[in-house]
Amino acid sequence: MSSISSFETSSQLSITSTLNNESTNSVFTSASNSPVQINSISTTSTTKIASKSSIKRKLMSDTGEYTLVPQEGKSEVWKKFRKVLNVVENIDDPDSPEQISTGFIACINCKDLYGQNSSTATLSRHRCNLGVGSKEKIDAYFEIMNKKKKDIPKKLKDETIEKCVKYCSMDIKPMYSIESEGFKQFGQFLLDVGAKYGKIDIADILPHPTTVSRHIETTTKEIRNNIFKDLFFIIEKKYCASTCDLWTDNFRQFPMNESKTGENIRRFLFNFFFQISDVANKPSSNDLMSSITFVTDQGSNMLNALRNTNRLNCSAHLLNTVLRNLFDMKYLEQKKTEISCLNLL
């Protein structure tokens, strides 16, 4: 609606009003210095109502042209349905678009449209065209279907048992190896390969043992580095305690090939925590060791190795020391002699 109350003109005046993509031309002529009264100039525009299929398609694509808002009502059905509003640009305030009713309500899951005057009884009979209520339920449905066990012929099961027997006997493998998680993962992988690529010769995909050996080292390093990264942030927040139980492999002399003196233990610990810091790109093992509470026995080498750090005595070691000395035969004989002397007195 466009309205002009009054104006003065001295010549022929042409007014062009454009509203809603429609143009209305009005020409007024007046005598010089004569006031002209114009009450109103109006235009009427019609908004084209989109089809139900078009609105549903745009709701499913989330184009932003239509939006769903809650519908007032006490019925449980309104938890599944919303009013459909058309979002249009507001010329006066672009930041606050107008929302115009389309006369439809929509299911929040499948976006099927109903007239806004549809009864709750009609809406309650609605069943989503998707077959289930939401995307999450769809995913869950297919996951259940994929996990559903298929009927395996008895002949195939018997043949599987025979192959397992040959596997264990020919390669001298323990019977329980077929229940190991690694064996199951490898077997499942081979089944998936067969399902995807059809029947193939297993020799074409199995790697050489040397290749496996090299990849073991790479995989081990990758896993260890990931653990070190997690450990670093735990230690940095002082959420970590550590105990030292050092041993040496007699063949490889690993992890220590030196005597377990205080200095050697301290150097070993320093190098270990430096690796953790280095993986986290924060090489400062001294600061890291100061954030840990060590729990050890009372050995002189441990006391020397962990000086100037947070250290606690191990309760299990203390209890073991007390009981060992308490029931030591020399100690008991001494006490027995002392008791006999007291009785004589």
C-alpha positions in Angstrom: 0.0 0.0 0.0 1.4 3.4 -1.0 -0.3 6.7 0.2 0.5 10.3 -0.5 -1.6 12.9 1.5 -0.9 16.2 -0.3 1.7 18.0 -2.4 2.1 21.2 -4.5 3.2 21.1 -8.1 3.7 23.6 -10.8 3.7 21.3 -13.8 2.6 18.0 -15.0 3.6 15.3 -12.4 4.2 11.7 -13.1 4.2 9.2 -10.3 5.4 5.6 -10.7 4.8 3.2 -7.9 6.3 -0.2 -7.9 5.1 -2.8 -5.4 5.6 -6.5 -5.3 7.1 -6.6 -8.8 4.0 -4.9 -10.3 4.2 -1.3 -11.6 1.4 1.2 -11.4 1.7 4.5 -13.3 -0.3 7.5 -12.2 -0.3 10.9 -14.1 -1.7 14.0 -12.5 -2.0 17.4 -14.0 -2.6 20.6 -12.1 -2.6 24.4 -12.5 0.4 26.4 -11.3 0.6 26.7 -7.5 -2.6 24.8 -7.0 -2.6 22.2 -4.3 -3.6 18.7 -5.4 -5.1 16.2 -2.9 -4.3 12.6 -3.4 -5.9 10.3 -0.9 -4.2 7.0 -1.8 -2.5 5.0 -4.4 -2.8 1.2 -3.9 -1.8 -1.9 -5.6 -2.9 -5.4 -4.9 -0.4 -8.3 -5.4 -1.1 -12.0 -5.1 1.4 -14.5 -3.6 1.8 -17.7 -5.6 1.3 -20.6 -3.3 3.9 -23.4 -3.9 2.7 -27.0 -4.4 2.9 -29.5 -1.5 5.6 -31.4 -3.3 7.7 -28.3 -3.8 7.4 -27.3 -0.2 8.3 -30.8 1.0 11.3 -30.9 -1.3 12.6 -27.6 0.0 12.0 -28.7 3.6 14.0 -31.9 3.0 16.8 -30.0 1.4 16.8 -27.3 4.2 17.0 -24.4 1.7 15.8 -21.9 4.4 12.8 -20.8 2.3 10.5 -22.6 4.7 10.7 -23.2 8.4 8.9 -25.3 11.0 7.5 -23.8 14.2 5.7 -25.5 17.1 1.9 -25.7 16.9 0.0 -25.0 20.1 -2.0 -27.9 21.4 -2.3 -30.4 24.2 -2.4 -33.5 22.0 0.7 -35.7 21.9 0.5 -35.6 18.1 1.9 -32.0 18.1 5.3 -33.4 19.2 5.6 -34.8 15.7 4.1 -32.0 13.7 5.0 -28.3 13.1 3.4 -25.4 11.3 5.1 -24.6 8.0 5.9 -20.9 7.5 7.3 -19.3 4.3 10.3 -17.1 5.1 10.3 -14.0 2.9 12.6 -10.9 2.8 11.5 -7.9 4.8 12.3 -4.8 2.7 12.0 -2.4 5.6 14.2 -4.6 7.9 16.4 -7.1 6.0 17.7 -8.5 9.3 14.2 -9.6 10.4 12.6 -11.6 7.6 8.8 -12.1 7.6 7.3 -15.5 8.2 4.0 -16.1 6.4 1.7 -19.1 7.0 1.4 -21.5 4.1 -1.7 -23.2 5.5 0.2 -26.5 6.0 1.6 -28.5 8.9 4.4 -31.0 8.4 5.8 -34.1 10.0 9.2 -33.3 11.6 10.7 -36.5 10.3 9.5 -37.2 6.8 8.2 -33.7 6.1 4.8 -35.0 4.8 2.3 -32.1 4.6 -1.2 -31.9 5.9 -3.7 -29.0 5.9 -3.5 -26.9 9.0 -7.1 -27.7 9.8 -6.5 -31.5 9.8 -7.8 -33.3 12.9 -5.5 -34.8 15.5 -7.1 -38.2 14.7 -6.0 -37.9 11.1 -2.5 -36.8 12.2 -2.2 -39.6 14.7 -2.7 -42.2 11.9 0.3 -40.8 10.0 3.1 -43.2 9.3 6.3 -41.7 8.0 7.1 -42.6 4.4 10.7 -43.3 5.5 9.6 -46.4 7.2 11.1 -45.3 10.5 10.9 -42.1 12.5 14.3 -40.4 11.8 17.7 -40.6 10.2 19.1 -42.0 13.4 16.5 -44.7 13.5 17.1 -45.5 9.8 20.8 -46.0 10.6 19.9 -48.2 13.6 17.5 -50.2 11.4 20.1 -51.0 8.7 22.7 -51.7 11.4 20.4 -54.3 13.0 19.6 -55.8 9.5 23.3 -56.1 8.7 24.0 -57.8 12.0 21.2 -60.2 11.7 22.7 -63.7 11.4 22.2 -65.6 8.2 21.5 -69.3 8.2 24.8 -71.1 7.6 24.4 -74.5 6.0 25.6 -77.4 8.1 27.9 -78.6 5.4 29.7 -75.3 5.5 30.1 -75.5 9.2 31.5 -79.0 9.0 34.0 -77.9 6.4 35.0 -75.0 8.6 35.7 -77.3 11.5 37.9 -79.5 9.2 39.9 -76.5 8.0 40.4 -75.3 11.7 41.7 -78.8 12.6 44.2 -78.7 9.7 45.2 -75.1 10.6 46.1 -76.1 14.2 47.8 -79.4 13.3 49.8 -78.4 10.2 51.1 -75.2 11.8 51.2 -76.6 15.4 48.9 -73.8 16.7 47.0 -74.1 19.9 43.3 -74.9 19.6 42.3 -71.7 21.3 44.1 -69.6 18.7 40.9 -69.7 16.5 39.1 -67.8 19.3 41.7 -65.0 19.4 40.6 -61.5 18.4 43.4 -61.1 15.9 42.5 -64.4 14.1 38.8 -63.3 14.0 39.7 -59.8 12.6 41.9 -61.3 9.9 39.3 -63.9 9.0 36.5 -61.3 8.8 38.8 -59.2 6.6 39.3 -62.1 4.2 35.5 -62.7 4.1 34.9 -59.0 3.3 37.5 -59.1 0.5 35.8 -62.1 -1.0 32.4 -60.5 -0.8 33.7 -57.4 -2.5 36.0 -58.7 -5.1 34.8 -62.3 -5.6 36.9 -65.5 -5.5 40.6 -64.7 -5.6 43.8 -66.6 -4.8 44.9 -65.8 -1.2 48.5 -65.8 -2.3 47.8 -62.7 -4.3 47.0 -60.6 -1.2 49.1 -62.2 1.6 52.3 -60.2 2.3 55.8 -61.5 2.7 56.9 -62.2 6.4 59.7 -59.6 6.1 57.1 -57.0 5.1 55.0 -57.9 8.1 58.0 -57.6 10.3 58.8 -54.1 9.1 55.2 -53.0 9.5 55.2 -54.4 13.1 57.9 -52.0 14.0 56.1 -49.1 12.3 52.8 -49.9 13.9 54.4 -50.4 17.3 56.0 -47.0 17.1 52.8 -45.3 16.1 50.8 -46.9 18.9 53.5 -46.1 21.5 53.6 -42.4 20.3 49.8 -42.1 20.7 50.0 -43.5 24.2 52.9 -41.2 25.0 50.9 -38.2 23.8 48.0 -39.1 26.1 50.4 -39.8 29.0 52.0 -36.4 28.6 48.9 -34.4 29.3 47.8 -36.7 32.1 51.2 -36.3 33.8 51.3 -32.6 33.1 48.1 -32.2 35.2 49.6 -34.3 38.0 47.1 -37.1 37.6 49.8 -39.8 37.3 51.7 -42.0 39.8 54.5 -44.4 38.8 56.3 -47.3 40.3 59.7 -48.7 39.2 60.0 -52.4 38.7 63.2 -52.8 36.6 64.2 -56.1 35.0 66.7 -57.1 32.4 66.4 -59.5 29.5 69.4 -61.8 29.9 69.7 -62.3 26.1 69.2 -58.8 24.8 70.2 -56.9 28.0 67.0 -54.8 27.7 65.9 -52.4 29.0 69.1 -52.0 31.1 72.5 -53.5 30.3 74.2 -51.9 33.3 74.1 -52.5 37.0 71.0 -51.0 38.8 72.7 -48.3 40.7 70.9 -45.1 41.6 72.6 -43.0 38.9 71.9 -45.6 36.2 68.2 -45.9 37.2 67.9 -42.1 37.2 69.4 -41.9 33.8 67.1 -44.6 32.5 64.0 -42.8 33.9 65.2 -39.4 32.5 65.5 -40.9 29.0 62.1 -42.6 29.3 60.3 -39.4 30.3 62.2 -37.4 27.7 60.7 -39.7 25.0 57.3 -38.9 26.3 58.0 -35.1 26.3 59.6 -35.3 22.8 56.7 -37.0 21.2 54.4 -34.3 22.7 56.9 -31.7 21.2 57.6 -30.4 24.7 61.1 -31.8 25.6 61.5 -31.2 29.3 61.7 -34.5 31.2 62.8 -32.8 34.4 59.6 -30.9 34.7 57.6 -34.0 33.8 59.3 -36.1 36.5 58.5 -33.4 39.1 54.8 -33.9 38.2 54.8 -37.6 39.1 54.4 -39.3 42.4 56.7 -42.3 42.5 55.9 -45.3 44.7 58.9 -47.6 45.4 60.6 -49.8 48.0 63.2 -48.4 50.4 66.2 -49.7 48.4 69.1 -47.3 48.6 69.4 -47.3 44.8 65.7 -46.1 44.5 66.2 -43.5 47.2 69.2 -42.2 45.3 67.6 -42.3 41.9 64.5 -40.4 42.9 66.0 -37.8 45.2 64.4 -34.4 44.8 61.2 -36.0 43.5 57.8 -36.8 45.0 58.3 -40.4 46.4 56.2 -42.6 48.7 57.1 -45.9 50.3 55.3 -48.8 49.0 52.9 -50.2 51.6 53.2 -53.7 50.3 57.0 -53.7 50.6 56.7 -52.2 54.2 54.2 -54.9 55.2 56.4 -57.6 53.6 59.5 -56.3 55.6 57.6 -56.4 58.9 56.2 -59.9 58.4 59.5 -61.3 57.2 61.4 -60.0 60.2 58.6 -60.9 62.6 58.6 -64.6 61.6 62.3 -64.9 61.0 63.6 -68.0 62.9 66.6 -66.2 64.4 64.2 -63.5 65.7 61.9 -66.1 67.1 64.7 -68.1 68.8 66.0 -64.9 70.4 62.5 -64.0 71.7 62.0 -67.6 73.0 65.3 -67.3 74.9 64.3 -64.0 76.4 60.9 -65.4 77.5 62.6 -68.4 79.2 64.9 -66.1 81.1 62.0 -64.0 82.3 60.2 -67.2 83.5 63.3 -68.2 85.5 63.3 -64.9 87.2 
